[in-house]
Amino acid sequence: MSGISGPVKTLAARWIFPVEDEPIENGCIDLSGDTIVGIGPRANRAVDLDFGNAAILPGLVNAHCHLELEPLDDRPRWQPADPPEFEVDWLRKVVKQRWLTDPESYADTAARNARDLVRAGTTLVADITTAGASGPALVETPIRSVIFAEVIGLKRLRAMATNEAAWAWINAVEPALKRAEASEKAYRQRIGLSPHAPYSTAGWIYHQAATSGLPLTTHLAEMPEEAQLLATGMGPLRDFLEEIGAWPEDDEFRPIGPNPIDYVRHKDLRKSDWLIAHGNYFEESDLWKLAPASLKPGQRIAVAWCPRTAYRFGHRSHPYRQLLERGAIVCLGTDSLASSPTLSILDEMRFVRRVDPNLPGSVILAMATLFGAWALRADDFCGSLKAGKRGDLCVIALPDQDHQGTPHELILDSDLPVVATWLDGQEVACFGVPGG
């Protein structure tokens, strides 16, 4: 074992999933302080904590989340309506909820939802915040996060106001985070920018964000109406924006390009990292633009797919397979409780398994861990289990020993819960009895 800086604590379980290597049956992990210093078969070794009939995974990564949003209604959100709910109508409900909600309550909602993330085995989240409302919740919750300050507005005054609010918050909190990051090998919180979407945010905001040097995320290719608006300036999204007073004068609407992909691939936008939320409606001919061969050296672009949210709105099949086949990175997100029943990435993994049983379980696990960590530039210290990485762990109960199936199927074909979450080698949530 290398990198030992203190006493070693050994954890054991029926299965351990390193992600970058094959699952280990009856395995154990050695932790020294906050760092993994060894992983392998248990053999006859003594252990400090035996989780028994359970699986130890890397901490899960939620690559797209809105912690400030609450459920809109009591309808089961994992099922599509019949006919499917029109997403523009859903946006009307979200805007109404925003109008009727006291902004100070966003922080309370975000704090409650952040605690749920930890209980669901998540140790890293990409959250989009309105002027930092979820920031305190994520700072106080034992979880890693990239907090993206949202900028929104097609009208110049609206865009300028939200941009000013976002930067006021960033300038208030980022210096302290940078000082902490300089003294640590791994970040706990980072700050980013989120131009909301092409249908809601002026093009100049995208170009300005691309010069910031911050991590960037945006909703892109989310619905077919988005492409219609960019190509023609018309359609249901324009009707909605006019209805809420958010549509600019015609001569002010200047889309970056006629296709959603243009918002991350046009001129200076091609130089930045982008975490693309949703990506349901990229044209087949555009998928190569998200593959590694088309990117600049060191640049990272990833798509955060939210499977149950897409299913709710009856969207066409997501191009995740075509993207993966081209070497592009696809990770998993939950969106929000306004569109999904839970903020559990494990629930998203199991949903993907149900709708695509032929997708290898190892790929689903990577999408929920290492790929999200890569997208958030955290893969050097989390996203997989290996010596030198932080002890960020998710422990999941497994079916009884006579259950047949591959190791990944034991996790994906079950409804058994997360029983413990660890961050930096310390338990931050526990719901089961080790060895039980």
N, C-alpha and C positions, 0 to 999 in steps of 0.2 A: 504494500500500500504506500502511495506517495502523497505528499502534501499534508501530512498529519501535523497538526499544530496543537493538539491537546488530546484529552481522553477520547476513545473511540466508542461510539454507540452502534450496536448492530441490530438491525431490524430484519425480520424474516416473514415470509408469506408463502402460500401454496404456489403462486405464480408471481414473477416479476417481469415487467415489460419495459426493457430499456429503450425501445423504439428504434434506435439505430443498430440494434442487434436482435437476434432471435429471443423469444420469451424464455425465461429460465424457470424450470419447475423446481419447487422446494429451494428457492433462492434466498439470498440475503444481501443487504446493503449495509455498508459501513459508513458512518458519518463521523466526521471530526469537526466539532463546532458547526458552522453553517454549510459545510462542504462534503460532497460525496468523495470518499477516498478509496472505495472498493465496492465491487459488485460481482456476484458469482453464485455457484451452487452452495447450499448450506453444508452439505456433507454431515459431519458430526460436530460442527462448531456450536459452541454455546452462544446464545443470543440474549440481548437485553430486552427485546420486545418482539413477541411472536404474534402476528396478526392472524395466524391460523388459516382458515379456509377463506382467503381473500387474495386480491391482486393488488400489487403496488405498481402504480403508473407514475409518470411525471405529472406534476400539477397541470391541470387542464388550462387551455388558453381560449378565452372568449375574445375573438378578434373583431367583433362589432357589437356594441351594446349602447343603449340609451338608459342609463340608470334613473334618470329623472322622470321617466314616463310611467304612468300607472295604467291598469286595465281600463279599457273603454266600456266594456259591458261584460255580462256573465256568459256569453256564448262560448262554447268550447272552441278555443282558438287554434287547436291543432287540426281541425277539420275545415275543409273549404265549404263555403255556403253553397247552396244549390238554387240558382246558379252561383258561381263564385262571387265573393264580395268585390265590388269595383274599387280598385285601390284609390282612385281619386275621391270617391265617397268616404273612404277611410281617412284620407288626409283631412277632409272637412271635419271629421270627428276629432282628430288630433288637434287641429287648430282651435276648435271650440273648447276642448279640454284645457288648452294653454290659456285661452282668454279667461276661462272661469277659475283658473287655479292661481292662488296667491304664490308669487315667485318664491317667497320665503319657504314655502312647503316643499319646493324642489329638493332642498338639502335633506329634509327628513325622509322623503321618498328615496332619494339616492342612498342614504345611509342604511335604510332597511334593505334595499335591494343589494347593496354591497355585502351586507352580512349574509344574504342568501347565496351570493356567489361563493363565498368561502365555504359555506355548508355544502355546496354542490361540487366541491373539489377544484374550484378555479383558483389559480394562483397568479394569473396574469390576465388583465383585461384591457381592451381598447374601448374607452368610453368617450362619448361625445357629450359635451356639456354646454349649457347656455350661460355664458359669462361666468364660468367657474362654479356654478351652483353645486355640482357634485364633487368639486375638488376637496372640500373638508372631509366628506365622507370617505373618500379614497385614501386620504392622508391618514385618517384615524383608523382605518380598517387594515388588518394585516394582509395586504395583497399588493402585488406589483401592478402598476397601471401606466398606460399612456393616456393622458387626459387631453382630448382634442377640443379646443375652444371653437365653437361653431360661429361661422360668419354666413349671413344670409341676407338676401335682398337683391331684386332685379332693379328696383328704383335706386337711383344714386344715393339719395339721402338715407334710405333704409340701410343700404349696404355700408355706407360710411359710418352710420351709427353703430351697427353691430361689429364692424371691423374695429372701431375705436374701443368698444367695450371689451372685445376679445383681447386686444393688445394691452389695455389697461390691466386686465387680470394677469396676463402673461408676464408683464413687466413687474408686477407686484410679487409673483411667486417664483418665477424662474431663477433669479439669482441664488436663492437659498437652495433650490434643487440642484443647480449646477455645482454649488460648493459641496453638497453631500455626495453628488455623483463623482466628483473629482477624488474623493477620499475612499470610494468604494469600487470594487470590481464589477458590481452589478447594481443597476438602478432599482429603486423602489418606485419612484414616480418620475415620469418624463412629461413634458408639455408638447403638444402639437397643435396644428390648425386644421379646421375642417370647413372648407367651402361646401355648403350643404349639398347642392345638386345643380346640374345645368338648368333645370327648370325653375330654380328658385334663386339663383345667385349669379350676379353679373360676372362676365368673363374677366374683367380687370381684377376682380378679387382673386381668381385662380392664378393669374399671372403674378400678382403681388405676393401671394402665398408661396409661390414657387421660388421666390428670391429670399425667403425668410430663413432658410437653413433648418427649419423645424420638420419633424415628421408630419406627413399630410395624409388626410383621408377624405373621401367624398363618396356620396351616393351616386352610382353610375349605372346606366343601362338597367334601371330598376323596373321600368314598366314600358309597354309599347307606346304609350302616350307621350313619353319623354322624347323618343326618337321623332315622333310626329311633330312635336312642338319645335324641335331643333331644325327639322327639314323644311317646315312650312310656316311656322309661327302661328299655327292654328291647332284646334282640337280641344278635348275636354280639359286639359291642364290649363290652357289659356282661359277658358270659361271660368274655371275655378279661381285662378289668380285675379281675374277681373272682378269676380264676385267678392273677394276679400280685400280688394283695393291694392293688390300687390303687383298688378301688371303695369309696366312702364308705358310711356308713349311709344308708338311703333318705331320711331326713329332711334329710340334708346335700346331696343332689343337687338343686340348684335351677338349672336351666339359665336363661340369660338370656332365651331364647325358644324356641319350638318349631322355628324354622327357622335354619339356619346363618347366613343374612344378618343375623339379629338381633345377632350378635356384633360387627358393625361399624356397625350402624344404630340401636341402641337407646339412647335418651336421650343421656347424655354421650359415648357412644362415637361419636356422629355428628360430634363436633367435631374428631376427630383424623385425621391422615393414616394410611392403612392400605395396606400391601402384602399382598395376599391370595395365599397360595400355593395353587396347584392350581385351585380353583373349578370342579371337574368337574361338580358336581351342583346348581348353582343352579336354582331353579324359574324357568320362563319368566316368570312374573308378577313375579319379584323383580329381573330384570335392569335395569329402569329405575332401580332404587335405586343402581346403580353408575355411572350416566351423569352427565355434568357438570351437567346441569340440576337434578339432585336434591341436589347437594352445596352446602355452604356456600361463600361466596366465599373463594378461596385454598386450600380443602381439596383434597387429592389422594388418590384411591383408585385403585389399579391391581390387575390380576390377573396374577400370574406363572404362566403355563401351562408345564408340563413335559411336552412331547408324548410323548417316548419312555417316560417313567415311566408316564403314563396308558395308553399302548398296552400296556405290559407286563402291566397288571392287567385288560386288556380293558374299560376304562371306556367308557361311552357317548361319543358324539361331544361334544367340548367345545364350549361355547357361545361360542367366541371370535368367530365371525362375527356372531352376534346382538349381542354386546357392542360390537364395532367399529362395527356399523351404528348403534348408539345413541350413538356418540361416546365410549364408555368406552375406557380404556387397557388393552391387553393386551400384556404383554411376555413374554420367554422365560426359562426357567430350566432347570437340569439336574437338580434335586434332588440325588442323591448317587450315589456308586459302588455303594451297596447296591441301587439301583433302575435305574441307567442305565449303559451300557457306558463312557461317557466323560463328562468335564465340559466338552465342547466345545459352545459355542453354535453354531458353524458346522455341526456335525453335527445339532443340533436344527433349524436352518434348512433343511437339506437334507432332513431327515425330513418336516418340514411340507410342503415342496414335493412330496415323493412322495405323501403322503396327500391333499393338496389342491392339485393342479396348477393349478386355476383361481384360486387366491388370488394376486393380483398380487405379483410379486417385490419391488416397491417397499414393499409392506406388510410382507412377511416381514422385509426388511432393517430397516425402522423398528422392528418389534417386537424386534429383536435389538440395537438401538442406542439411538435417540432415546427410544423409549417407556420403556425401562428406566431411562435417565438421568433422564427426567421423574419417574418413580415414586420415585426416590431423591434428588430435588431436586438433581440434578447437571447438568441440561440447560442451565444458563447457561454452563457451561464444557466440556462434552463431550457425546457422543451424536450429533453431526453435525460436518461439516467446513465451517467458515466462519470468516471473519476475526474475530479476537477470542477464539475458543475455544482451548483447550489442544491441543497437538499429540499427542493420543492416537490412534494409528493401528493398523490391522490390515492387513497386506499378504498377499494370497492369490494363489497361482499360477493362471494361466488356461490353458485348452486352446489348442492351436496356432491360428495366425491364420486358417486356413481353416474353423474350427469355426463353424457357423451357429447363430444364436440371438440373442435380445435380450441387452443387457449383463447384466441380472440372471440370465438363464439360464446365462451363462458361469460364474457363481459357483455357482448352486444345482443345476445339472444335472451338476456335475463332482464328482470325489472328490479333486481336487488340494488340497494342504495350505496352511496358513498358512506363509509364509516369513519373516515378520518381525513384531515387535510393537514399537511405540514408545509411550512415555509422556512427557508434558511435553517433547516435541520431541527426545527421546533414544531411541536404540535400546536396548531391554532384552532382546530375544531376536532371533536371526537364524538361519535354517535353509537359506537359499538364497543363490545368487550373484546380486547385482544385475546386471540386464542379461542374465541367462542365459536 
